[in-house]
Structures are given as C-alpha cells and as structure tokens.
C-alpha cells in the first residue's frame, strides 16, 4: 500500500474515532451499546435526545467547519504562495466578527447573529478584492497587503465594540471570537458549501499543482492564471465566510493542516485537498469534544484547544521532517 493510501486510511480512522468520542463523551455518559441503539433506531428516551438533538448536530458542525477551514487554507497557500497564509489572513474573519459582535451588542438572536456575520464576511471579501484589483490587475503581494491592512482595521473596530459592550455580553463575545460551536448555527449551509468547494477544488487540482510552481510557469503551460486566481480567491473566501458564520473565529486549523499533510508526503493537490478536509474535520471534532468535556460542566473556547493540540503535533512532524531531510 502506498504512503498516500496509508495516510487516507489513518485519516478515515481518526475521523471515525473522533466521531465516536464526540457522541459518547459528555456530562451525561452514553454507553457504546446505547449509541448503537440510537443509531439503529432501537434506543429511545434520554440517550436518543442527547445524541440526536445535542451531540450529533454539534459534531456535524465541527467536522464541517474543520473541513471548510482546512480547504480554504490549502487554496490560499497556493493563491498567495505564502506558507503562512491561512483563512483569516485576508480579513474575512474580521468583517464577520464586526458584524456578529455588533449584533450581540444590540441583543440580536442567533439567526440575526449568523446573518450579520455573513454580511460582514462578504463585505470584507468584496473590499479586499476591489481595493487589491484597483484600476488594473492584482498580484498576490498586493492582495496579501490589502487583506492584512483591512484585517487590522476590523481588529480596531472589534476592540471598539468590546470596549462599549456591557459586562454581561463580554463572555459571549469573547467565546465567539475564540471559536464557539455551542450555539444554534446553520451548519447545513456549511455542509453544502463544503461539498461544492471540495468538488470545485478537485476539478481545479491539476491546475493548482501548476499554479503552485509559479504564475509564469502556469501561463507557459496554458493555464489562465488570472481567471484561476480569481476563482480560487472567491472560493476560499466563501469557505472561510461560511465557517466563521457557523463557529466564529477558530484559528490554526487552516494554517497547520495543509503543512502537516505536506510533511507526511502529500503534495499533489488531487490528494492534498480531500486529505485536508478529512484531517481538518477530525482535528476540530476532537478539539471541540475536549473543549466541552475536559472541564465539564464549564466549556472552553474550541480555538484554544485547536492550538493546544495542533502546535505540539505540528512541531513534532516538522522536527522529524527536518531530520529526515538532513539524513
């Protein structure tokens, strides 16, 4: 069996294990036999309500958001040709944060909050693209600089809103900023966007391999680099916008997951794209389960757990990868 096939088997097993852990673990303990009964339709009562109404929707949301962020990270690292690129580098999350926190400040419900976050994310996406494009064509460097500056502006507005917010609202606002999967969010919209983004990315995977080598080489090989970059930007930004709308700003997943897979030997985007979706979903699902169980009944922001899990794992892989190259 090839290395790529082994990696995919490991990722599928990790996703299944994370899913089982998410459905079993919590303040109300669910036995494996009860879980099987719920999934087969034989179990009724409290276990059924806990699994189907609370844990399963949250698990689906975690897998969806993790996949969205990881896929967006892969696309943006190709687009910007920058290993530090992640889904939040272009200011999309900042616009969503301003919209969501503004809705929280006004006391809006979860539906209005999600809508406000989406509007803010899309507004930021249009601003970055419009300003970076200017009166002519745009480059990766110009797009990156524009995104960083607009992100800084959004961060200033976020600080302003937090300064105005009453103390009763601050905890909810901070949880949203650090990632929160506990509120009712339109994760079905995220599933649809993830499927669409995965299919579109796979269709463009061969051209992404060429674009990753440089725009000049892509043009020489017959790839319309300008159109491809616009498509990649719009797709990656949309993926990020949906992810932020569902769960707030969860950092680290989109940055680290693509690099972890590259260190594992997966560099072809035809394999990297689906592998990133699997690993991103499994990582965020496991982190979210820990976030709601490790200090139960108190819940932690899931973004804290993604960093605590991802940083040491990434450093270990990087260390072994460096030693392997030197050897």
Protein Blocks (a to p, Z undefined) as FASTA:
>chain_A
ZZklmmmmmmmmmmmmmmmmmmmgcjbdcdfklmmmmmnopagcjllmmmmmmmmmmmmm
mmmmmmmmmmmmmmmmmmnopakbcfklnommmmmmmmmmmmmmnopafklmmmmmmmmm
mmmmmmmmmmmnmmmdcdfklmmmmmmmmmmmmmmmmmmmmmmpcfklmmmmmmmmnopa
kbccdfklmmmmmmmmmmmmmmmmmmmmmmmnojklmmmnopafklmmmmmmmmmmmmmm
mmmmmnopaehklmmmmmmmmmnopabfklmmmmmmmmmmmmmmmmmmmmmmmmccbdcd
fklmmmmmmmmmmmmmmmmmmmmmmZZ
